[in-house]
Amino acid sequence: MRRFLCALAMLLTLLCLTARAEDDWRVAEGMPVLDITWRDTGESTGNDRRPYRLAADIRAEDGSLTQTVTWESAERNDRIALHVRLVDYNFDGFKDLQLLTAMGARNVFYAVALWNEEQGRFLEAERHCLHLPGGEIVQEITQAEFCNPEFYPNGNPWGQILSVEEDGFYYRTEYVYGWESRYGLTTYHVASVYDAGEGMIGESLEQWGTGLNYWWNQVYPEDWYYGEGNADAKRTEARRLLMLGRGTVDGYWMQVANVDWVNLRQLDSKDSPSLARLNRGTTVQVLATGCGEDGGWVLVYCSNDDLGVRTDIDMYHDDKPDGATGYIWHSYLEPEPVIRCE
């Protein structure tokens, strides 16, 4: 009986997959179904990380398209379902060619060949200059890759993609990519959680493509960061709010008030260590309100110029300006006054 139920479940799954198959292989509704196969070209890429040059052969059922797209990959086995998919990467309503480049236990990397509506075909695999944590830029144009991508179609201005590369349980690098145009990729943010040595966790964020100037590089005790207070989750929330949320699309500013100075705290608690003391009149950007168990804390970003007297957290970023994100009790903030020109 158990074998029968398992076989029935597999059959139902197969039927569901078959029912979706045609739509899964159309670039858009009403367009012809595509037959896509892949192969190893046998050519070397000269790239040790992605040594195999693979090719996707594409043919439309009505004969309107015949095309081959190549890409660099670390994988060359026969997992066709994983190697090639149709996914809309640039949020234009047309699915693009998602191409597997590397697959591990935590990280799965993809390249993408965008569908060009005007040309009626896929462009070659997207390439761009790679931004690395610490401000380094790979100058040569390299194959663009997205790791475990998450899609945010309402991001500013044309949608954004979050790419997260994990290095074990503790460390990760996060990228937010966007589109300067329908077919032009740019890096908006690079964030890193890294081993800062001597039992410390480092956390940095750099902002590239938005015209704003966010930087920080903060160091925390590892047992605090991954301890019982859920600090890592709250720090992740702070990064995401700046990279994907109101930090980039809503310029909501307040200033320190009703006190000579106030602590900018690591977490939404009076017992949390202080990052800096902010003087009366200091301007901060609001990322989230209603934080903490009592809902009275405000999560803010503060630039380097306004950090005032720093306390027990060492912040640095070579010769570039730093900033910090932390929490302030709501009664110590008021809306920034509006200056009107007469």
C-alpha positions as CSV (number, residue, x, y, z in Angstrom):
1,M,0.0,0.0,0.0
2,R,2.8,2.4,0.9
3,R,4.5,1.7,-2.4
4,F,1.3,2.4,-4.2
5,L,0.8,5.7,-2.5
6,C,4.3,6.7,-3.3
7,A,3.9,5.8,-6.9
8,L,0.6,7.7,-7.0
9,A,2.2,10.8,-5.5
10,M,5.0,10.7,-8.1
11,L,2.5,10.3,-10.9
12,L,0.5,13.3,-9.7
13,T,3.7,15.4,-9.4
14,L,4.6,14.4,-13.0
15,L,1.2,15.4,-14.3
16,C,1.4,18.8,-12.5
17,L,4.9,19.3,-14.0
18,T,3.6,18.3,-17.5
19,A,0.7,20.7,-17.2
20,R,3.1,23.6,-16.4
21,A,5.8,22.6,-18.8
22,E,4.7,24.6,-21.9
23,D,4.3,27.9,-19.9
24,D,7.6,27.2,-18.2
25,W,9.3,27.2,-21.6
26,R,7.7,30.3,-23.1
27,V,9.4,33.7,-22.9
28,A,6.0,35.3,-22.4
29,E,2.3,34.3,-22.7
30,G,1.3,33.8,-26.3
31,M,4.9,33.3,-27.5
32,P,6.0,29.9,-28.9
33,V,7.3,27.1,-26.7
34,L,11.1,26.8,-26.7
35,D,13.0,23.6,-27.0
36,I,16.3,24.2,-25.1
37,T,19.1,21.7,-24.7
38,W,22.6,22.2,-23.5
39,R,26.0,20.7,-24.2
40,D,29.7,21.0,-23.3
41,T,31.5,22.8,-26.2
42,G,34.8,21.2,-25.2
43,E,36.4,24.6,-25.1
44,S,38.4,25.9,-22.1
45,T,37.4,29.3,-20.6
46,G,40.8,29.9,-19.1
47,N,39.0,30.6,-15.8
48,D,39.9,28.1,-13.1
49,R,36.7,28.8,-11.1
50,R,34.5,28.3,-14.2
51,P,36.6,26.1,-16.5
52,Y,33.9,24.7,-18.8
53,R,32.3,26.6,-21.7
54,L,28.7,25.3,-22.1
55,A,26.2,26.1,-24.8
56,A,22.4,26.2,-24.7
57,D,20.8,25.4,-28.1
58,I,17.4,27.1,-28.4
59,R,14.7,26.4,-31.0
60,A,11.2,27.8,-31.1
61,E,8.5,25.2,-32.0
62,D,7.2,27.5,-34.8
63,G,10.7,27.9,-36.3
64,S,10.8,31.7,-35.4
65,L,14.0,31.3,-33.3
66,T,17.2,29.3,-33.6
67,Q,20.0,30.4,-31.3
68,T,22.9,29.2,-29.3
69,V,24.0,31.0,-26.1
70,T,27.3,30.1,-24.4
71,W,28.4,30.6,-20.8
72,E,31.2,29.7,-18.3
73,S,30.4,27.1,-15.7
74,A,32.0,24.9,-13.0
75,E,29.4,22.2,-13.8
76,R,29.1,20.0,-16.9
77,N,27.0,17.0,-15.8
78,D,23.5,16.1,-17.3
79,R,21.2,17.9,-14.8
80,I,19.3,19.8,-17.5
81,A,16.5,20.9,-15.2
82,L,19.1,22.7,-13.1
83,H,21.4,24.0,-15.9
84,V,18.8,26.0,-17.8
85,R,15.6,27.7,-16.7
86,L,13.5,30.7,-17.9
87,V,13.2,33.4,-15.2
88,D,12.4,37.1,-15.6
89,Y,15.5,38.8,-14.2
90,N,15.0,42.4,-15.3
91,F,11.3,42.6,-14.5
92,D,10.2,43.5,-18.0
93,G,7.6,40.8,-18.4
94,F,9.8,38.5,-20.6
95,K,11.6,35.5,-19.1
96,D,15.3,35.4,-19.5
97,L,17.7,32.4,-19.8
98,Q,19.0,31.4,-16.3
99,L,22.2,29.4,-16.7
100,L,23.8,27.3,-13.9
101,T,27.4,28.2,-13.2
102,A,28.2,26.5,-9.9
103,M,26.3,24.4,-7.4
104,G,27.3,23.6,-3.8
105,A,25.6,22.7,-0.5
106,R,24.7,26.3,0.4
107,N,25.5,28.4,-2.7
108,V,24.0,28.0,-6.2
109,F,25.3,30.5,-8.8
110,Y,23.6,31.5,-12.1
111,A,24.5,33.6,-15.1
112,V,21.7,35.1,-17.2
113,A,21.1,35.9,-20.8
114,L,18.4,38.5,-21.1
115,W,15.6,38.4,-23.6
116,N,15.8,41.3,-26.0
117,E,12.2,42.1,-27.2
118,E,13.4,44.3,-30.1
119,Q,15.7,41.7,-31.5
120,G,13.5,38.7,-30.7
121,R,16.3,36.7,-29.2
122,F,18.5,36.3,-26.1
123,L,21.5,38.4,-25.5
124,E,24.8,36.8,-24.7
125,A,25.4,36.0,-21.0
126,E,25.4,39.3,-19.0
127,R,28.8,40.7,-18.1
128,H,29.9,43.6,-15.8
129,C,32.6,44.9,-13.5
130,L,32.5,43.0,-10.2
131,H,32.6,45.0,-7.0
132,L,34.2,43.2,-4.1
133,P,33.9,43.8,-0.3
134,G,36.4,46.5,0.8
135,G,35.9,48.7,-2.3
136,E,37.9,46.6,-4.8
137,I,36.6,46.5,-8.3
138,V,37.5,43.8,-10.8
139,Q,38.4,46.0,-13.7
140,E,38.0,43.6,-16.5
141,I,34.4,42.8,-17.7
142,T,33.5,39.5,-16.2
143,Q,30.5,37.1,-16.4
144,A,27.8,38.4,-14.0
145,E,26.6,35.8,-11.5
146,F,23.8,35.7,-9.0
147,C,24.0,33.4,-6.0
148,N,20.7,32.2,-4.5
149,P,18.9,35.2,-6.1
150,E,15.9,36.9,-4.5
151,F,13.9,39.2,-6.7
152,Y,12.5,42.6,-5.7
153,P,10.5,44.0,-8.7
154,N,9.4,47.2,-6.8
155,G,13.0,48.3,-6.0
156,N,14.3,51.7,-7.1
157,P,14.3,52.4,-10.0
158,W,13.8,49.3,-12.1
159,G,13.8,46.5,-9.7
160,Q,16.6,44.8,-7.7
161,I,18.1,41.4,-7.2
162,L,19.6,40.2,-3.8
163,S,22.5,37.8,-4.2
164,V,23.8,36.1,-1.0
165,E,27.0,34.0,-0.9
166,E,27.4,32.1,2.4
167,D,30.7,31.0,3.7
168,G,29.8,28.5,6.4
169,F,27.2,29.4,9.1
170,Y,28.8,32.7,10.3
171,Y,30.0,34.6,7.2
172,R,28.4,35.9,4.1
173,T,28.7,38.4,1.3
174,E,25.5,40.1,0.1
175,Y,25.1,42.0,-3.2
176,V,22.2,44.1,-4.4
177,Y,22.1,44.5,-8.2
178,G,19.8,46.7,-10.2
179,W,19.3,47.8,-13.8
180,E,20.5,51.2,-15.0
181,S,18.4,50.4,-18.1
182,R,16.4,47.5,-19.3
183,Y,19.5,45.6,-20.2
184,G,22.2,47.4,-18.1
185,L,23.2,45.8,-14.8
186,T,24.8,47.8,-12.0
187,T,25.9,47.0,-8.4
188,Y,24.0,49.0,-5.8
189,H,25.4,47.5,-2.5
190,V,28.0,45.2,-1.3
191,A,27.7,44.0,2.4
192,S,29.9,41.5,4.2
193,V,29.8,39.6,7.5
194,Y,33.3,38.3,8.1
195,D,35.8,36.9,10.6
196,A,37.5,39.9,12.1
197,G,39.9,37.8,14.2
198,E,40.3,37.4,18.0
199,G,36.7,36.2,18.5
200,M,35.2,39.2,16.7
201,I,32.7,39.5,13.8
202,G,33.1,42.3,11.3
203,E,30.2,43.8,9.4
204,S,30.5,46.2,6.5
205,L,28.3,47.8,3.9
206,E,29.2,49.9,0.9
207,Q,26.8,51.6,-1.4
208,W,27.7,52.1,-5.0
209,G,25.0,52.9,-7.5
210,T,22.3,55.0,-5.8
211,G,24.0,58.4,-5.6
212,L,23.9,58.3,-1.7
213,N,26.9,57.7,0.5
214,Y,26.4,54.9,3.0
215,W,29.5,53.2,4.5
216,W,30.1,51.3,7.7
217,N,32.5,48.8,9.0
218,Q,31.6,47.7,12.6
219,V,33.2,45.0,14.7
220,Y,31.3,43.0,17.4
221,P,32.2,40.2,19.8
222,E,31.3,36.9,18.2
223,D,29.5,35.5,21.3
224,W,27.3,38.6,21.4
225,Y,26.6,38.7,17.6
226,Y,25.5,35.1,17.5
227,G,24.4,34.8,21.1
228,E,20.9,34.7,22.7
229,G,20.0,38.2,21.9
230,N,19.3,37.5,18.2
231,A,21.7,40.3,17.3
232,D,22.6,38.8,13.9
233,A,19.0,38.8,12.8
234,K,18.6,42.4,13.8
235,R,21.8,43.4,12.1
236,T,20.6,41.6,8.9
237,E,17.3,43.6,9.2
238,A,19.3,46.8,9.3
239,R,21.4,46.0,6.3
240,R,18.3,44.9,4.3
241,L,16.4,48.1,5.2
242,L,19.3,50.1,3.7
243,M,19.9,47.9,0.7
244,L,16.3,47.1,-0.2
245,G,14.0,49.1,1.9
246,R,13.2,52.7,2.9
247,G,16.8,53.6,3.3
248,T,17.2,53.8,-0.4
249,V,13.7,55.0,-1.5
250,D,12.4,57.1,1.4
251,G,14.5,60.0,2.7
252,Y,12.9,60.2,6.1
253,W,15.1,62.2,8.5
254,M,14.9,63.1,12.2
255,Q,17.2,64.8,14.6
256,V,18.3,64.3,18.2
257,A,16.2,66.4,20.6
258,N,15.2,66.9,24.2
259,V,18.6,65.9,25.5
260,D,22.2,67.2,25.3
261,W,23.4,63.8,23.8
262,V,22.0,60.3,23.4
263,N,23.5,56.8,22.9
264,L,23.3,55.1,19.5
265,R,22.9,51.5,20.7
266,Q,23.7,48.3,19.0
267,L,20.3,46.7,19.8
268,D,16.9,47.9,20.8
269,S,17.6,47.7,24.5
270,K,18.9,50.1,27.2
271,D,21.3,47.3,28.2
272,S,22.8,47.1,24.7
273,P,26.4,48.6,24.2
274,S,26.7,52.0,22.8
275,L,28.1,52.6,19.3
276,A,28.4,56.4,19.7
277,R,27.1,59.4,21.5
278,L,25.1,61.7,19.3
279,N,24.8,65.4,20.2
280,R,21.6,67.4,20.2
281,G,20.7,68.4,16.7
282,T,22.4,65.4,15.0
283,T,20.5,64.3,11.9
284,V,19.8,60.6,11.4
285,Q,17.9,58.7,8.7
286,V,15.1,56.6,10.0
287,L,15.0,53.0,8.8
288,A,12.3,51.5,11.0
289,T,10.1,52.5,13.9
290,G,8.3,50.6,16.6
291,C,11.3,48.4,17.3
292,G,12.0,46.3,20.5
293,E,9.6,44.5,22.8
294,D,8.0,47.7,23.9
295,G,7.9,49.3,20.4
296,G,9.7,52.4,21.5
297,W,13.0,52.1,19.7
298,V,13.9,53.7,16.3
299,L,16.4,52.1,14.0
300,V,18.5,54.8,12.3
301,Y,21.5,55.3,10.0
302,C,24.0,57.9,11.0
303,S,26.8,59.2,8.8
304,N,30.5,59.6,9.8
305,D,30.3,63.3,10.1
306,D,27.5,63.1,12.7
307,L,28.8,60.2,14.9
308,G,30.3,62.5,17.5
309,V,32.1,60.8,20.3
310,R,32.7,57.1,19.6
311,T,32.6,54.6,22.4
312,D,33.5,50.9,22.6
313,I,33.1,49.9,19.0
314,D,36.0,50.4,16.6
315,M,34.7,51.6,13.2
316,Y,37.0,52.1,10.2
317,H,37.1,51.8,6.4
318,D,40.5,52.8,5.1
319,D,40.3,56.4,4.1
320,K,36.6,56.3,3.2
321,P,33.8,57.8,5.4
322,D,32.2,55.4,7.8
323,G,28.7,55.4,9.3
324,A,26.8,53.3,11.7
325,T,23.3,51.9,12.2
326,G,21.8,51.5,15.6
327,Y,18.8,52.3,17.8
328,I,17.6,55.4,19.6
329,W,14.8,55.7,22.1
330,H,11.9,57.5,20.3
331,S,11.5,60.4,22.8
332,Y,15.0,61.6,21.9
333,L,14.1,62.2,18.3
334,E,11.9,64.7,16.6
335,P,11.3,65.5,12.9
336,E,14.0,67.5,11.2
337,P,12.8,71.1,10.8
338,V,11.9,72.1,7.2
339,I,13.9,75.1,6.0
340,R,11.8,77.4,3.7
341,C,13.3,79.9,1.4
342,E,11.3,83.2,1.5
